Amino acid sequence: MMLKNKMILIIMLCGAVAGTGWAQMAGNPTGTTGARQWTINANGTYFYQGVGSEKVVSNRFLLKSNWGVTDWLDLYIQGGVANLESRVNSLNTTDYRDKYRFAYGGGFSTSYGPGKLKAWASANVLRFRSQGNFIETLLIGSQTYDKRFEMGYDWREFRAFLGSSYSYRRFTFYLAAAGWYLWRLDTKDEYLESGSSSTYMGQVKDTYRSGLWSGLLAGIQMNLPQHYAINIEVLLFNETNVQIMAGISQTGSPPEKHITEL
């Protein structure tokens, strides 16, 4: 999975360095694009979460569209694909895996500061659904059974940041305190299988709320010609809960080239 993120980052970088000319800050998420400016951002995120013996992995590839309401406030929507995997360290239980499915959300970002040092804040929500199964092998007496769980997840993730950034030449370095909250709706259909027979055992619906997690966001942005910018950032909660993002942005239209007549 990390290889996928590295490949998408290489593709993004190749596209970014093709531009030439003039650069301005595009911001993802460290700033605002300016009043009536429109920004397109493409990003890939690797999400890793460890809870006890369970390891959850999610890869997301999203397009984000920002609109500058004012010089200090951007609103945006985002959409793309996300997958979900759950790995349990047990010889008797298979891992849960699902394909990429549609993901969507939105949020806002704001910044303030007249010079190189700025304060900024942002918040967003991301939602996607996942469907898959895992199988638990049981030995009852001398008979082996498979307990199959058909799972449905409605994943709703909320993030908020409050931090500062410092710009030096083409680079912007940023840090922020982060808050993260997960509200997940689970549907589980249970089957007991032996040989060719399958018995439906019932359905269980549950709601999981993570509570508010606090962490630290650190990132770097490099401004490139033609209003492009690339970002690499890490969001860390603890040694087993981390998110890594790489993205490329393009703000507004490249400036027109003026030809001076002699």
C-alpha positions, 0 to 999 in steps of 0.5 A, spaced: 500 500 500 505 504 501 508 503 494 501 505 491 502 512 495 509 513 492 507 511 485 502 517 485 506 522 488 511 521 483 506 522 478 504 528 481 511 531 482 512 529 474 506 533 472 508 539 477 515 541 474 512 541 467 510 548 469 514 555 468 513 562 470 510 565 476 508 562 483 503 563 488 501 560 494 496 554 493 495 552 500 493 545 502 491 546 507 496 552 510 492 558 507 487 561 503 487 562 495 484 569 495 477 572 494 474 569 488 480 564 486 478 557 484 483 551 486 484 544 484 487 539 488 489 532 487 492 528 493 493 521 496 493 519 503 495 513 507 491 511 513 493 506 518 490 505 525 492 500 530 486 498 536 488 492 540 490 486 535 486 490 529 490 494 524 486 498 520 488 501 513 485 505 508 488 508 502 484 515 499 485 518 492 481 525 492 480 531 488 478 537 492 475 544 489 476 550 493 473 557 492 475 563 495 469 566 499 474 572 501 481 573 502 481 569 509 476 564 507 476 558 503 470 553 502 471 546 498 468 540 496 472 533 495 470 527 492 474 520 490 475 513 492 477 510 498 478 503 500 478 499 507 482 493 510 482 490 517 487 485 519 487 481 525 493 477 528 489 471 528 490 464 525 483 462 525 480 469 522 481 472 515 482 479 514 477 484 512 478 487 505 474 491 500 475 494 493 475 502 492 469 505 493 466 512 492 468 517 498 466 525 498 466 530 503 467 538 504 470 543 509 473 550 510 480 553 511 482 560 513 488 564 515 491 570 517 497 574 517 500 580 513 507 577 512 511 570 512 508 568 519 501 566 518 496 563 523 491 558 520 485 553 521 481 548 517 476 543 518 473 537 514 469 531 513 470 525 509 464 519 508 465 513 504 461 506 505 465 499 505 462 492 504 466 485 505 467 479 509 471 476 514 471 468 516 472 465 523 474 458 523 471 454 529 472 447 532 466 445 535 467 437 538 470 434 532 466 438 527 470 444 523 465 450 522 466 457 518 463 463 521 462 468 516 461 475 517 458 480 511 460 487 514 457 493 511 461 500 514 458 507 513 465 511 515 464 518 517 471 521 519 471 529 522 478 532 522 480 539 525 486 543 525 489 549 528 496 551 527 501 556 524 506 556 517 512 560 516 514 561 508 521 562 506 522 563 498 518 557 495 517 553 501 512 553 507 513 549 513 507 548 517 505 545 524 498 544 527 494 541 533 489 536 530 483 533 532 480 527 529 473 523 530 470 517 527 463 516 527 462 509 524 455 505 523 456 497 522 451 492 519 453 485 520 450 479 517 452 472 520 452 465 517 454 459 520 457 454 514 460 447 514 461 443 507 456 446 502 451 448 507 450 455 510 445 457 516 443 464 517 444 466 524 441 473 524 443 481 523 447 485 528 447 493 527 452 497 531 455 504 532 462 506 533 464 512 536 472 513 537 471 519 541 476 525 540 483 524 538 488 529 539 495 529 535 500 533 531 500 535 524 507 537 520 508 538 513 512 542 508 509 546 501 513 547 495 510 553 491 512 552 483 511 556 477 504 557 474 500 557 481 502 550 482 504 547 489 506 540 492 505 538 499 507 532 503 505 532 510 504 527 516 498 527 521 501 523 528 496 521 534 501 515 536 506 510 534 500 506 531 496 511 528 498 515 523 496 518 516 501 520 510 498 525 505 501 528 498 498 532 494 498 537 488 494 544 487 493 549 482 490 556 484 486 560 479 489 561 472 496 562 470 498 570 469 498 572 462 505 573 458 505 581 456 509 582 450 513 589 450 513 592 443 519 596 441 
